[in-house]
Structure formats: C-alpha cells, structure tokens
Amino acid sequence: MRKFNFLFGLLLVAFLCTVCDVQARNRKKEVVTEQTTGAQDRAQWVKWLWKISYPVIHNLAEGTLHKNMPIETASGETKGYDEMTHLEAVGRTLAGVAPWLALPDDDTEEGKLRKQMREEVLKGLKNAVDPNSPDKLNFTKHAQPIVDAAYLVHAFLRAPEALWKPLDEVTKQRYIDSFKALRDRTGAYNNWLLFTGLTESFLLQQGEKADQFRLRVSKNKIQEWYVGDGWYADGPVFAFDYYSSYVFHPMYLETLQAMVDAKANTRLDYKKYYQRELKRAQKFSIILERFISPEGTYPVIGRSTPYRLAAMQPLALMAWYEKLPSDLSNGQVRAALTKVMHRMFDHQNNYNEGGFLTIGFCGSQKNIADWYTNNGSLYMTSLAFMPLGLPATSPFWTDEAKPWTQVKAWNGQDFPKDHRWADDIQTKDKW
C-alpha cells in the first residue's frame, strides 16, 4: 500500500510539474504575443481591415456585388433587403477605410495594397451610381438609404483628395443628385437626424444649397439629447447602448467640421459647437478605453451589437485626429484596441464561405440581430480602423505599447481617477 501511495505521489508530482511547465510556457507565449511593436500591430491591422473590406470593394469594382454577396437576415427574409443591403455594406465599409486610403502612395507592401484598394474603390464608386451598372445602388426607395448615404458622405469627408476629387464630373453629379433625392423621406426620431445633417453639410461644401431646416433641427435635437459626461440619449429617452459611438459623436463632430470648412454664414457659431463636441468626444473616448478589460473584451450592451468594433469608433477617431485626451497615451490606446481585435477575430468564425461578414458579435450569432439588421449593416466594424490613416511614423504607431486602464487597475498599478466632465464651452447664436 505504501509503495502504491509512493508511486501515486510521484505520478501526481510529475503531472503537476508538467501542468506548471505548460502554464509557464503559455504565460511566456502570452507575454511575447503582447510585446509586439507598433509596426507589427500596424501590419496586423492592415490584414484585418483588408479581410473585412476587400470582398465588398472588389466585387463593387467588378460589378458583381449584387451577384456574389448573399443577403443574410435574422429571419431569413430577404424581400426589401435586396434594395438596401448593398448600399449599407458599401457606405459603412468606405467610411472606415477612407482614412487609410487618404495616405499618399509609397513602395512598401502596405502602400501597394493601399493603392490597389484605392483604385478599386474609385472604380466601384463609379459603378455604384451608373444607371447601366448591375451594381447601381439604391438611393430612391425606402428610408434606410438616408442612413447609409451618410456613411458614404463620411468617406468623402474623410478622404476628399483620394475618394471625391478623382471622380469624373458625371459621377460627382450623380452622387449629388442621389443625396438630394433623399429629401423626400424622413426616418426615425433619434440618431437618424444626424444622417440628414451630415449629408446636407456635404452638399453645402460642394456649393449646393443645403436644407438649412434639416441642419438646424439636427443640431437642436442633438443638443437637447445630450445627457452629460460624454453620453447622448438616442432620442427623447436614454437607452444604455453604443449609439453615442455608432452615430452621435462622429457624425455630430464631422457635421460641425464640415460646416466650419464650408465657411457657412449662419446664425450658429459652428466653431464653438465643434470645440464643445470635441471635448465631449474626448470624454467618451476615456469611457470606451476604460470599458476594455485586461483580456481585450468590453461590455456587450444595447441594440445593434452586430456592429462589432464600431462601439470603439470615437476612441479610434480621437486617435486618428491626434486629439486623444491627456489621460490616454497612444501606446495604451493602440495596445487596447489591438487586444480587442485579437479577441474578436483570431479564433471566431466571423465570415461566410464567400468571405463576407456574417451576423454576430464575436463569431456567427444570428440570434442577436435586430429586425433591421442584415449582413450589410455589419461593415460598421471597419470604423475602428481609422488610426491606419495616420502614417507609420506617427507616435500612435511608434510609441511603445503601454498597459491600458483596466490592466493597471487589476494589477495593483496606479491609474488615473475618473470624474464627470462638465461643458466649459458655451454656445449661442451669433445674431
């Protein structure tokens, strides 16, 4: 019996030693994985963005998007969605890739990929409004195009030199006419007001007469729906979701910027509105960074969760603008976002057989879709990749990776206090 116990003890010790050795190696492997350089992180971001966006962009350029992109909904019903899904996919994809495509050409491997994608995007943009193209997109039926035309506008505003100015005059006029055609419809009484505002601000930039009423209403209601500390209510009643990320901060900020750039002579002091909204977006970016756990997860809350990484859009936008608040360093934001991307895309099945995104949050999870969700909606996840619009020499990519707030907090390290931010910029009409 003693001999048996002795042998059993030896086996147990050997087993525990093996387990400890495996765990130690795994921990070592994890450390090595996390100690990547900014150049390595950037290369990985490019791979992810390419995998997400290229099937949409390439097929639109070839005139095969309608043919090759299957429509996916939670219910399985495709009637009506066949007139909306493809504009959703195109607009949302381009809004995310636009900053990257705005960079100048170079001879790097990344530069060659970027040039290829930009050329295909320009070809696709022409197809999208060509009445003879099998991939002509719908701007005239249903209310949904109000939303996704605005994301297309986002792309033009974020990369005017790369994506708008190279278009021929016929194609430009077709887009202007398409955007004006949206004025015969209205959408929901919530974040949708921002879509019309952004589109009208772009038309004003192009020397067109903007619908000032739509611009004024969107500004007034957005202001009324601000609830404080970086958060907006999505309409008259607050909902705990990511619509402050999906729509409010980026679209409001960039509408105001477009009005400043257009030198709009109105009663509104758009510069002050912009400065105030920038501070609100900065505060919200702090909140988003604090949401990211040491493991690279963040709370899955509210509706539209299949938009995936679009929840991080304001944080990505502040990084691209080089306007991160003092509480957030480039190294910690890049490390945090990279960790989230690894957690979402490394092991889960986020794509269908054709390479298009499938409905889900972290994998294929069709049951989380809302009634309005289709697989074109999902391409808002590209919006988290806007820091690729910074050159590789930018501090965002060259600074050493740093632990983010939750890593510090859960490892006994000092971390910044968090307090409410009150508006310190007041706005008023100029006359």
C-alpha positions in Angstrom: 0.0 0.0 0.0 2.8 2.4 0.9 4.5 1.5 -2.4 1.3 2.3 -4.2 0.9 5.6 -2.4 4.6 6.5 -3.2 4.2 5.7 -6.9 0.9 7.6 -7.0 2.6 10.6 -5.3 5.4 10.5 -7.9 2.9 10.4 -10.7 1.0 13.3 -9.2 4.1 15.4 -8.8 5.1 14.6 -12.3 1.7 15.6 -13.6 1.7 18.9 -11.6 5.2 19.7 -12.9 4.0 19.1 -16.4 1.0 21.3 -15.9 3.1 24.0 -14.3 5.6 23.8 -17.2 2.8 24.1 -19.8 1.2 27.0 -17.9 4.6 28.7 -17.6 5.2 28.3 -21.4 1.8 29.6 -22.1 2.4 32.6 -19.9 5.7 33.2 -21.7 4.0 32.9 -25.0 1.3 35.4 -23.9 3.9 37.9 -22.9 5.8 37.5 -26.2 2.5 38.0 -28.0 1.7 41.2 -26.1 5.1 42.7 -26.6 4.6 43.5 -30.3 6.0 46.6 -31.9 3.8 49.3 -33.4 5.0 48.2 -36.9 3.8 44.6 -36.1 0.5 45.9 -34.8 0.0 48.0 -37.9 0.7 45.1 -40.2 -1.9 43.1 -38.4 -4.5 45.9 -38.5 -4.0 46.1 -42.3 -4.6 42.3 -42.6 -7.8 42.5 -40.6 -9.1 45.6 -42.5 -8.3 44.0 -45.8 -10.1 40.8 -44.9 -13.1 42.7 -43.8 -13.4 45.2 -46.6 -11.9 43.8 -49.7 -14.7 41.4 -50.7 -17.1 44.4 -50.7 -14.8 46.7 -52.5 -13.5 44.2 -55.1 -17.0 43.0 -56.0 -18.3 46.5 -56.4 -15.4 47.4 -58.7 -16.1 44.3 -60.8 -19.9 44.9 -60.9 -20.5 41.6 -59.1 -21.5 42.8 -55.6 -25.2 42.1 -56.0 -24.4 38.7 -57.6 -21.8 37.5 -55.1 -22.9 38.9 -51.8 -25.6 36.8 -50.3 -28.2 38.6 -48.1 -28.4 37.4 -44.5 -31.0 38.4 -42.0 -32.1 37.0 -38.7 -35.5 36.0 -40.0 -34.2 34.6 -43.3 -36.4 37.1 -45.2 -34.6 39.0 -48.0 -37.5 40.8 -49.6 -36.8 44.6 -49.5 -33.3 44.0 -48.1 -32.1 43.3 -51.6 -32.7 47.1 -52.2 -30.8 48.2 -49.1 -28.1 45.7 -48.1 -25.5 46.6 -50.7 -25.6 50.3 -50.0 -25.2 49.5 -46.3 -22.2 47.4 -47.0 -20.5 49.9 -49.3 -21.2 53.1 -47.3 -20.1 51.6 -44.0 -17.0 49.9 -45.4 -15.8 53.1 -47.1 -16.3 55.2 -44.0 -13.8 53.0 -42.2 -11.2 52.5 -44.9 -11.3 56.2 -46.1 -8.6 57.5 -43.7 -6.2 54.7 -44.7 -6.8 55.3 -48.4 -6.1 59.0 -47.9 -2.4 58.4 -47.2 0.0 59.0 -50.1 1.4 56.2 -52.2 4.7 54.6 -51.2 6.7 51.5 -52.2 6.0 49.4 -49.1 3.9 46.3 -49.2 1.2 48.1 -47.3 1.5 51.0 -49.8 0.9 48.7 -52.7 -2.2 47.2 -51.1 -3.5 50.6 -50.3 -3.0 51.8 -53.9 -4.7 48.7 -55.2 -7.7 49.2 -52.9 -8.0 52.9 -53.7 -8.1 52.2 -57.4 -10.8 49.6 -57.0 -12.8 51.9 -54.7 -12.8 54.6 -57.3 -13.9 52.1 -59.9 -16.6 50.9 -57.6 -17.8 54.4 -56.7 -18.5 55.0 -60.4 -20.4 51.7 -60.8 -22.5 52.5 -57.7 -24.3 55.4 -59.4 -24.0 54.3 -63.0 -27.6 53.5 -64.3 -26.2 50.8 -66.6 -24.2 49.0 -63.9 -25.6 45.8 -62.3 -24.3 47.2 -59.0 -26.1 50.6 -59.1 -27.1 51.3 -55.6 -30.5 52.4 -54.4 -30.9 55.9 -53.1 -34.6 56.5 -54.1 -36.5 53.7 -52.4 -37.2 53.1 -48.6 -35.9 55.3 -45.7 -32.8 53.2 -45.0 -30.6 54.9 -47.7 -30.8 58.1 -45.6 -28.5 56.3 -43.2 -26.1 54.7 -45.5 -25.7 57.6 -47.9 -24.4 59.5 -44.8 -21.8 56.8 -44.2 -20.8 57.3 -47.9 -20.6 61.0 -47.2 -18.4 60.2 -44.3 -15.9 58.5 -46.7 -15.9 61.6 -48.9 -15.3 63.9 -46.0 -12.6 61.8 -44.5 -10.7 61.3 -47.8 -11.7 64.1 -50.2 -8.4 64.1 -52.1 -8.4 60.4 -52.5 -12.1 59.5 -53.0 -14.0 62.5 -54.1 -11.8 64.8 -56.2 -10.6 62.0 -58.6 -14.2 61.2 -59.6 -15.3 62.4 -63.0 -17.9 65.2 -63.1 -20.7 63.0 -64.3 -20.2 60.6 -61.3 -19.9 63.5 -58.9 -23.2 65.0 -60.2 -24.9 61.6 -59.9 -23.9 61.5 -56.2 -25.1 65.0 -55.6 -28.4 64.2 -57.2 -28.7 60.9 -55.2 -28.1 62.8 -51.9 -30.7 65.4 -52.8 -33.2 62.7 -53.7 -33.2 61.6 -50.0 -35.0 64.8 -49.1 -38.4 63.3 -49.9 -38.2 60.9 -46.9 -37.8 61.1 -43.2 -36.5 58.5 -40.8 -36.8 57.7 -37.1 -36.9 60.4 -34.4 -33.5 59.6 -33.0 -29.9 59.4 -34.3 -31.3 59.4 -37.8 -31.5 63.2 -37.6 -27.7 63.3 -37.8 -27.6 61.4 -41.1 -29.6 64.1 -42.8 -27.4 66.8 -41.2 -24.2 65.3 -42.3 -25.4 64.8 -45.9 -26.6 68.4 -46.1 -23.3 69.7 -44.8 -21.5 67.9 -47.5 -23.8 69.3 -50.2 -23.1 72.8 -48.8 -19.4 72.1 -49.1 -19.9 71.3 -52.8 -21.5 74.6 -53.5 -25.1 73.3 -53.4 -28.0 74.8 -51.5 -28.3 72.9 -48.3 -31.6 72.3 -46.5 -31.0 74.6 -43.5 -34.0 73.4 -41.7 -32.6 69.8 -41.6 -29.3 71.2 -40.4 -30.9 73.3 -37.7 -33.2 70.6 -36.4 -30.4 68.0 -36.2 -28.2 70.4 -34.2 -31.0 71.5 -31.9 -32.2 67.9 -31.1 -28.7 66.6 -30.6 -28.0 69.3 -28.1 -31.3 68.5 -26.3 -30.4 64.8 -26.1 -27.0 65.3 -24.5 -27.3 63.8 -21.0 -23.8 64.6 -19.8 -20.4 63.2 -19.2 -20.0 62.2 -22.9 -23.3 60.4 -23.3 -26.2 61.1 -25.7 -29.7 59.8 -25.4 -30.8 58.2 -28.6 -33.9 60.2 -28.9 -36.1 61.7 -26.0 -35.5 58.7 -23.7 -32.0 57.5 -22.7 -31.0 53.9 -23.7 -27.8 52.3 -22.4 -26.2 51.3 -25.7 -23.4 52.3 -28.1 -25.2 54.8 -30.3 -23.1 57.5 -28.8 -20.3 55.6 -30.6 -22.1 54.4 -33.7 -23.5 57.7 -34.6 -23.7 60.7 -32.2 -20.1 61.7 -31.6 -18.5 61.0 -35.0 -21.4 62.3 -37.1 -22.1 65.3 -35.0 -18.4 66.3 -34.8 -17.8 65.8 -38.5 -21.0 67.7 -39.5 -19.8 70.6 -37.4 -16.4 70.4 -39.0 -17.9 70.3 -42.5 -19.9 73.4 -41.7 -16.7 75.2 -40.5 -14.9 74.1 -43.6 -17.8 75.3 -45.8 -17.5 78.7 -44.1 -21.2 78.6 -43.6 -22.6 82.1 -42.7 -25.4 81.2 -40.4 -26.7 82.3 -37.0 -24.8 79.3 -35.4 -21.2 79.7 -34.3 -20.2 76.3 -35.7 -16.6 76.7 -34.4 -17.7 76.8 -30.8 -20.1 73.9 -31.3 -17.3 71.9 -32.8 -14.9 72.7 -29.9 -17.5 71.7 -27.3 -18.4 68.5 -29.1 -14.7 67.6 -29.5 -14.4 67.8 -25.7 -17.4 65.6 -25.3 -16.0 63.1 -27.7 -12.7 63.1 -25.8 -14.5 62.3 -22.6 -16.4 59.5 -24.2 -13.2 58.1 -25.6 -11.9 57.8 -22.0 -15.1 55.8 -21.1 -14.5 53.5 -24.0 -10.9 52.9 -23.1 -12.0 52.1 -19.5 -14.5 49.6 -20.9 -11.7 47.4 -22.3 -10.9 44.6 -19.9 -7.3 43.2 -19.4 -8.4 40.3 -21.6 -9.5 42.6 -24.5 -13.2 42.3 -24.0 -15.8 45.0 -23.4 -19.4 45.0 -22.3 -21.9 43.8 -24.9 -24.9 46.1 -24.2 -27.8 47.5 -26.0 -29.1 47.1 -29.5 -27.1 46.7 -32.8 -24.3 44.7 -31.2 -23.5 43.0 -34.5 -21.9 46.3 -35.5 -18.9 44.8 -33.5 -16.0 47.2 -33.3 -18.0 50.2 -34.2 -18.5 50.6 -30.5 -14.9 51.8 -30.4 -15.3 54.4 -33.1 -14.9 57.6 -31.0 -11.7 56.2 -29.5 -10.4 55.4 -32.9 -11.5 58.8 -34.2 -9.7 60.7 -31.5 -6.5 58.7 -32.2 -6.8 59.5 -35.9 -7.4 63.1 -35.2 -4.4 63.1 -32.8 -6.7 64.5 -30.2 -6.6 61.9 -27.5 -7.2 63.4 -24.1 -4.2 63.6 -21.7 -5.4 60.6 -19.7 -4.9 58.4 -22.8 -1.5 57.7 -24.4 -1.0 56.5 -27.9 0.7 53.4 -26.7 -2.1 52.3 -24.3 -4.9 53.0 -26.9 -3.1 51.1 -29.6 -2.4 48.2 -27.2 -6.0 48.1 -26.0 -7.6 48.2 -29.5 -5.2 45.6 -30.8 -6.1 43.3 -27.9 -9.8 43.7 -28.6 -9.2 42.9 -32.3 -7.3 39.8 -31.5 -10.0 38.7 -29.1 -12.7 39.2 -31.8 -11.0 38.0 -34.9 -8.3 35.4 -34.1 -10.4 32.4 -33.3 -14.1 33.1 -34.1 -15.9 32.5 -37.3 -16.9 36.0 -38.4 -17.1 35.3 -42.1 -19.3 33.2 -44.5 -17.9 31.0 -47.3 -17.7 33.9 -49.7 -15.6 35.9 -47.2 -18.3 38.4 -46.3 -19.1 39.2 -42.6 -21.8 37.1 -41.1 -24.3 38.3 -38.4 -22.9 38.1 -34.9 -20.7 39.9 -32.4 -17.8 37.6 -31.8 -18.5 34.9 -34.4 -21.7 33.8 -36.1 -24.5 34.6 -33.7 -27.6 35.3 -35.8 -30.0 35.4 -32.9 -28.6 38.7 -31.6 -29.7 40.5 -34.8 -32.3 43.2 -34.6 -35.2 43.3 -37.1 -33.3 45.9 -39.2 -30.0 44.1 -39.2 -28.7 42.5 -42.3 -25.1 41.5 -43.2 -24.6 44.8 -44.9 -25.1 46.5 -41.6 -22.1 44.8 -40.1 -19.4 46.7 -42.0 -19.5 49.4 -39.4 -16.8 47.4 -37.7 -14.4 48.9 -40.2 -14.7 52.2 -38.3 -12.4 51.1 -35.5 -9.5 51.0 -38.0 -9.3 54.8 -38.7 -5.9 55.1 -36.9 -4.5 53.4 -40.0 -5.0 56.9 -41.6 -2.0 58.0 -39.5 1.4 57.5 -41.2 3.5 54.6 -39.9 5.9 57.3 -38.4 3.1 58.7 -36.2 3.5 58.3 -32.4 0.4 56.1 -32.4 2.4 53.5 -34.3 5.9 54.2 -33.0 5.3 54.6 -29.3 5.9 51.6 -27.1 2.8 49.6 -26.1 1.5 50.5 -22.7 -0.9 48.9 -20.3 -4.4 50.4 -20.5 -6.5 51.4 -17.6 -8.1 48.1 -16.6 -4.8 46.3 -16.9 -3.3 48.8 -14.4 -6.3 48.7 -12.1 -6.4 44.9 -11.9 -2.7 44.5 -11.4 -2.2 46.8 -8.5 -0.8 49.7 -10.5 -1.6 53.4 -10.3 -4.2 54.6 -12.7 -5.9 58.0 -13.3 -9.0 58.9 -11.4 -12.2 59.3 -13.4 -14.6 62.2 -12.8 -17.5 63.8 -14.6 -16.7 66.3 -17.3 -18.9 69.3 -17.4 -19.2 71.5 -20.5 -16.9 74.5 -20.2 -17.7 75.9 -23.6 -20.9 77.7 -24.0 -22.6 78.3 -27.4 -25.1 80.9 -28.6 -26.5 82.3 -31.8 -24.4 85.0 -33.4 -27.5 87.2 -34.1 
